[in-house]
């Protein structure tokens, strides 16, 4: 996967916005105003950070060398995965899906209703 693949995959999710709150290269994907994925336009190696259940993080870190703790995010709930490394694209997509669902499910009914209306 590439950074462009990550962007395309994240942006197809209902209610997703892309913001640059930290700097001009760090892409932050949000749903309902809450972060579900982070990547960077110029970082090498390219990566995506996703929010996951702690058990899933442990499992992925045990299976893949390029699944590591992220900088600036709580490693209990967030995982950094290098792109074009040993992690298959479908696993990265599943992590993005899980992250989106975790964040979406934490939103209030009113925010969910607003997202669904658009």
C-alpha positions as CSV (number, residue, x, y, z in Angstrom):
1,X,0.0,0.0,0.0
2,X,1.0,3.6,-0.5
3,X,0.1,6.8,1.3
4,X,-2.3,7.5,-1.6
5,X,-4.0,4.1,-1.1
6,X,-4.4,4.9,2.6
7,X,-5.9,8.3,1.7
8,X,-8.3,6.8,-0.8
9,X,-9.4,4.0,1.5
10,X,-10.0,6.2,4.5
11,X,-11.8,8.9,2.6
12,X,-14.4,6.4,1.2
13,X,-15.6,5.8,4.8
14,X,-18.8,7.6,5.7
15,X,-18.3,11.0,7.3
16,X,-14.5,11.0,7.1
17,X,-12.7,14.3,7.0
18,X,-9.0,14.9,6.3
19,X,-7.2,17.5,8.4
20,X,-3.7,18.7,8.9
21,X,-3.8,19.9,12.6
22,X,-0.2,19.2,13.5
23,X,1.8,20.3,10.4
24,X,1.5,20.5,6.6
25,X,2.5,16.8,6.1
26,X,0.7,14.8,8.8
27,X,-2.7,13.6,7.5
28,X,-5.3,13.1,10.2
29,X,-8.4,11.2,9.3
30,X,-11.4,11.9,11.5
31,X,-15.0,10.8,11.8
32,X,-17.3,12.9,14.0
33,X,-14.3,15.1,14.9
34,X,-12.4,12.2,16.4
35,X,-9.2,10.7,14.9
36,X,-9.3,7.1,13.5
37,X,-6.1,7.1,11.4
38,X,-2.9,9.1,10.9
39,X,-0.3,9.0,8.1
40,X,2.3,11.4,6.8
41,X,3.0,12.6,3.2
42,X,6.8,12.5,3.5
43,X,7.7,10.1,6.2
44,X,10.1,7.2,5.3
45,X,9.2,4.5,5.8
46,X,5.6,5.4,5.1
47,X,3.1,4.4,7.8
48,X,-0.4,4.5,9.1
49,X,-1.4,4.7,12.7
50,X,-4.8,3.2,13.8
51,X,-6.8,2.8,17.0
52,X,-7.4,-0.8,17.9
53,X,-8.4,-3.0,20.8
54,X,-5.4,-3.8,23.0
55,X,-5.6,-7.5,22.3
56,X,-5.5,-6.9,18.5
57,X,-2.4,-4.6,18.9
58,X,-0.6,-7.4,20.8
59,X,-1.5,-9.9,18.2
60,X,-0.3,-7.8,15.3
61,X,2.9,-6.8,17.0
62,X,3.7,-10.5,17.6
63,X,3.0,-11.4,14.0
64,X,4.7,-8.4,12.2
65,X,8.0,-6.8,12.8
66,X,6.8,-3.5,11.2
67,X,3.8,-3.2,13.6
68,X,5.2,-1.0,16.3
69,X,4.2,1.5,19.0
70,X,3.5,4.9,17.6
71,X,5.1,8.2,18.6
72,X,2.9,10.6,20.4
73,X,-0.1,8.2,20.8
74,X,-0.9,5.8,23.6
75,X,0.6,2.5,22.6
76,X,-2.1,0.6,24.5
77,X,-4.7,1.8,22.0
78,X,-2.8,2.9,18.9
79,X,-0.6,0.9,16.5
80,X,1.8,2.1,13.8
81,X,2.1,-0.1,10.7
82,X,4.8,0.5,8.1
83,X,3.5,0.3,4.5
84,X,5.3,-1.8,2.0
85,X,6.8,-3.9,4.8
86,X,5.8,-7.3,6.1
87,X,2.1,-6.5,6.8
88,X,-0.3,-7.5,3.9
89,X,-2.6,-4.8,2.5
90,X,-5.7,-6.6,3.6
91,X,-4.5,-6.6,7.3
92,X,-3.8,-2.8,7.1
93,X,-7.3,-2.3,5.6
94,X,-8.8,-4.4,8.4
95,X,-7.0,-2.3,11.0
96,X,-8.3,0.9,9.4
97,X,-11.8,-0.6,9.4
98,X,-11.5,-1.6,13.0
99,X,-10.2,1.8,14.0
100,X,-13.0,3.6,12.1
101,X,-15.6,1.4,13.8
102,X,-14.2,1.8,17.3
103,X,-14.2,5.6,16.9
104,X,-17.6,5.7,15.1
105,X,-19.2,3.6,17.8
106,X,-17.9,5.9,20.5
107,X,-19.8,8.9,19.0
108,X,-23.0,10.2,20.4
109,X,-26.3,9.3,18.7
110,X,-26.7,12.9,17.5
111,X,-23.3,12.9,15.8
112,X,-24.0,9.5,14.2
113,X,-27.3,10.7,13.0
114,X,-25.7,13.8,11.4
115,X,-23.1,11.6,9.7
116,X,-25.7,9.2,8.4
117,X,-27.8,12.1,7.0
118,X,-25.0,13.3,4.8
